[in-house]
Every structure is written in structure tokens, then in C-alpha cells.
Amino acid sequence: MAQLPTVEDVARVANVSRQTVSNVLNSPEIVKEATRTRVLAAIGELGYRPHASARRLRTQKSSTIGIRLEPVRNGISGSVLDTFLHALTEQADRRGMRVLLFTADDAAAEIEQIRRLRDGADVDAFVLTSTSYQDARVEWLIENNVPFATFGRPWGTEDNPDPRHLWVDVDGRAGVSEATRHLLDGGAQAVAYIGWPSGSGAGDDRHRGWREALEERGLASGDLHVAVEDSVANGRAAAEQLLSSARRPDAIVCASDTLALGARLAASAVGLDDLPIIGFDNTPVAEAVGLSSISQPLEGVAAGVLELLLGPTGNSVRTRGEFSEEPTNRLLAPRLVERRSTHLALDENTGL
Amino acid sequence: MAQLPTVEDVARVANVSRQTVSNVLNSPEIVKEATRTRVLAAIGELGYRPHASARRLRTQKSSTIGIRLEPVRNGISGSVLDTFLHALTEQADRRGMRVLLFTADDAAAEIEQIRRLRDGADVDAFVLTSTSYQDARVEWLIENNVPFATFGRPWGTEDNPDPRHLWVDVDGRAGVSEATRHLLDGGAQAVAYIGWPSGSGAGDDRHRGWREALEERGLASGDLHVAVEDSVANGRAAAEQLLSSARRPDAIVCASDTLALGARLAASAVGLDDLPIIGFDNTPVAEAVGLSSISQPLEGVAAGVLELLLGPTGNSVRTRGEFSEEPTNRLLAPRLVERRSTHLALDENTGL
């Protein structure tokens, strides 16, 4: 880049000391008006701009939030984190904060990246996504007194939460319960659930939502549940298994749109084009093929994360003492997005 | 964050001057070995780390690349830029560069954001996406001597390119030509094209690819082309129009997977489940519903952008003088991804 004018250049042109220029920039009220006008004129004439690194060195703030860009795992559900990143960046921008991206292959590598950015004073606070049981990253951040907030709750320690862990999450259990009740209210007798193997916080939570909705109505959940890793092929195989079993389901709720798309394919392949299927995440794919889905309020999650870190309207990361009396987390409600058709090929009115 | 040890602390513990500590960090060869060892021991003992902002102030480098996160326009094709961002961040990380995100509603706002980040010395270079004819951003960056590279070529001035504009792009025209020839080779007689209204560089380029492939074979393209804005509904309406016309196409190439999905819906609705349709961008949606599509080499685009900015293996932005003899752009070839089925509901073997 071009050589920038320095504070010395401004001082020379305005015929004042370096300190006076600094005062005009940092404490204008202590400078006489005539002097201030002369300095500002010199700043304008030269195009002088205070160096951000110098400003940061002085304030010890970077006005930057760090976030790991998670590896692209599967293109369907992955769009949720991309949408969250868009919302976070846009809202941070309105508060004068920037978002710095980094990558890492696993939790240990993420901690190492966080350590480097913290050591360099490059980042004021971190936002973490996809929390797990006994999340090593969260433990490290608390132990090292690094400001952070997570999209995802402290799975496994919800009964005894650490107030230093700021988090925002979406109530997946409530979302799946609502979807299941909706299908039962619509006349379904046997609502099946295709979820993930136990061990993931979000997965276990969503599974519980389905089970509880059946239990509320006194319905047995026994053979209506299949757990598979998240892929379209697995969703399809799981639905094939359910649809060929003795107790054939008349509706299916899935832990993801990925699984729901597989279930849709399996149902259509045996002529069950009208079998109601509800996915999770309201992804572009669900919209495109007309699948009903449970939608996470990602704008709200981004707003919540920033409010916990910066306060309702602030533009710098708060210290713990500044909000010791405030809630340290938020659990947001998802929303069921119903689509008239859950079948791609035969419907003429998807409205897309 | 915790109070960090300072260079003064190191000097005191090592019993040397502040300048000596600085020499050990910046010019270790001029410090006697015994002294150097003592200072390094003190640095290790105290956990001292040179402040990144101070380092940056000294080197005038931020080791940071800025990129605008484009607004989420439509969830299907938007995944291309998200995938590019993943690739760019991952590859930048391996070179010790970070990626800073910002948002902007239009080109003017993007220029304003770039100006602010440039003024703050926060960013060494910018990466721009989605170039347009007479791109105001490119003109501004060149005029202001700000290092940048674009994913997208200088539409409209390709015949007389400005060597200060570094760019990487994908040859969409070649991709669409190849797809069209592939359909003609497979026996199609009337390959239609659903594209965008003229005026976008990438859209005009892809359209040309289809027209040229027909002309090569001496085929008329006249009534086989419909131009619409990018949406599933528009793709569907365009395909309905084509399929009900006198010269009914027996295959369709589309400028995007969004349009191709709409075309797929229209074809299936009139029983044409086997009508070959090829989209563009090889999005997760195309994969999920089994649509053939033209895939952009996004890892290669990210690598190309970084190589133009940093050199083959460098980890800081080069000045123009450092590579005046090298090519200033790269045009990469896309690849046709064929999928056995282009129909969601009736195929049992999508392999998903």
C-alpha cells in the first residue's frame, strides 16, 4: 500500500506538537477550538488516518470476534452454520466489530488456533459452534479466562451450569415434540423417528422430544425409532426398514433434512408419496423439494451471542464484572415450517 | 484477558536492557549467545509473547485478507461462495494468513468497507467475488493502489485487460459447451437452454457456450432459449414454456442448479421423467436430487487467488514489482458431473 502520512506530518503542517495532534484525536475537549480546527484541517489535507494497530495497542482491543469455519461435512445441513455466520457477520458489522475466520480439524486444533489468536491479541472474544458433552474447548476457554460464547449449550452439565459459559441454543426437543404432536393431531397413529446414534447433545435432545410427545398421548415408541449417521443414503435405508416392518409408520420425523430427504426417497419408491415427513433445519434443500421442516431462528442466535458478549447495544467485549447479574444464556424456540407438498415430482403447486 | 508480561518484565528478569530483548526478537544474530540464551530463558519463564499489534505496526503487515460475505440470495447456488470461502480460509491458514469477513449491501458499500479496512491497516489485500461489467470496485481498488484479486474476470475488458487486475475464473462457456455437446452426442436433437437475462458477465458467457455448441453442429438455436431471473419457480415456468412449444426440446442445459431443479419439476409433472437436464454449480441440491451438473473447481480458484497475491509459497502479500513477469490471471476448466438419475421420486438407485 502507499506510504501513509504520519502524525508527525500532521503536527508539522498544523504547526503544533505531536502530543497536540494526539489530543485532538483522543481528547478533543481539552484542545482549544482554533488549534483543533487547524489540526483537523491538516488531517483532512494530508489524508492522515490513525493506524488501527496503534489504536489497538493503545486500547488493547481488536474489535474482532474469532470463529472457526467448520469443515464442509455434508452440503445439506452444513448450510445452517453458513447462514449463522452470515447473520453473525452482518450484526457484528453493525456494532463495528469484525469477524475473523480460522479453520481447525478437531477440538484440539481449534484450541491451538484460539491460543495463537489470543496470544497475538488479534481477537477480543471467540464464538464456538456445535458444542459437545464435556467440551474440551469450553473447559480450556474458561480455565484461560478467554471471553467466549457458544451456539450450543453445555451438554451434560445443564443441571449445574458454569456461569462463565455464555451460550445461546435452540430448543430442539421442543421443536421435535411440536412436529410430532402436529402429525398426531393430523390423524397419524404411528409417528416414527429417524435420528442419530446417541452421544451427541443435539441428537439426544431431539430424540427425547419425539419420545415425550408419544408418551404424552400414551403411545408406545418401541419399534418406531431408527438411529443412523447423518446421510441421505442412511435416511433412505432407515425409512425402508421402518416401512417394511410389522408396525408400519404413517408419518416420520427426522433429526435432519438430510435424513428426511432419504426418507422421502424411500417412501416415494414404494408409492407412499403422501406419507408425511418432517425434517430439521429448514435447509434450502427442504425448501426446494417441498419438505416440511423445523427451522432454527439463526438471526436470533446471532443476536443473542452478540448481546451476551457485548451487551444490548455495546461495541466492545464486556468483562464479567459488567454483567454479573444478567442471564448468561438463552434457549430459543424453533418453528415448524409446513409445506403443502412433501413430494417433488407429482405436485404441481409447490409455489417455488 | 489476563495481563500479559511485558518486554520490561523480560528485561528485568534477564538483567538486560529493553533494547537487548528487542534485538533477541528481531535481530538475534547481533546478540551474544550467552545473553541470547538468558533472554530466551526469561521469555520462556514469563510466557512473554510479542504483541501482535506491535508486530504489525513494525512490519506494516496484518497477515490478513479481507473478503465480503455476500448476502444469502438463494440457498441453492449460494453454497458455491460458501464453499469457496471454506477453501480460501483453509488454504490461507496453511500460509499463516487470516481471513477477515465483512458485509455490504452493494458495490458502493463494499468500497466503503474496503476503504475503512485499508485505512486501518487491518487488511493486506482483498478478495472480491462476483465481478460485473465495468466493476466499480475493481476501478476503485486499482486507482487507490490496494492489493486485491477477484474470483471472476474483468467482464467487458477481456480484450484489453489491466495487468493490475489479478483474477481467477472458471470457463463457464467451455463447461456449458461441453455439456451441450455431451447431450448431442447422446442422441439429443434439440438441446434447449434456460439462462439469465443478458447483462451479467457469467450469464452471457454460459449462454454463448450453448449457442456455440449448437452452431458447431449446424443446429439452429432460435426458439430453444429462455432467459429468466434465477429461481426454482422461474426455471419451472421456463421449462413449461419450452416443453409446450412447437419445437419441443429433448434435453435442457441450465445456467444454474436452481433453474435446473425447476426444469426437473416441470418435466416430471408432464411425465418426462427421463428428459436429460444439466445444471450448473454442482450444488448439494443437485447431488441430493440426482441432477447432473457442471462443477466449478473451487479449491483451485482459492489456490489461484492466493498464488497470485502471495506467490507460489509465500506468506505475505507481494508488491507488484515482485511478479511483474508472471501471468496475472488464470482461467480454470469446469467439469461435468454426471448422475445416473435426474429424477428424484421414481429412481431406486441414486446411490445417495
Interface residues (C-beta under 8 A of the other chain):
Chain A: M1 A2 L4 R49 H51 A52 S53 A54 R55 R56 L57 S62 T64 L69 P71 V72 N74 G75 I76 G78 S79 D82 T83 L85 H86 T89 E90 D93 R98 V99 L100 L101 F102 T103 R118 D119 G120 A121 D122 N144 N145 V146 P147 S231 V232 A233 R236 L261 G262 R264 L265 S268 A269 D273 T283 P284 V285 E287 A288 V289 H343 L344 A345 L346 E348 T350 G351 L352
Chain B: M1 A2 L4 R49 H51 A52 S53 A54 R55 R56 L57 S62 T64 L69 P71 V72 N74 G75 I76 G78 S79 D82 T83 L85 H86 T89 E90 D93 R98 V99 L100 L101 F102 T103 R118 D119 G120 A121 D122 N145 V146 P147 S231 V232 A233 R236 L261 G262 R264 L265 S268 A269 D273 T283 P284 V285 E287 A288 V289 H343 L344 A345 L346 E348 T350 G351 L352
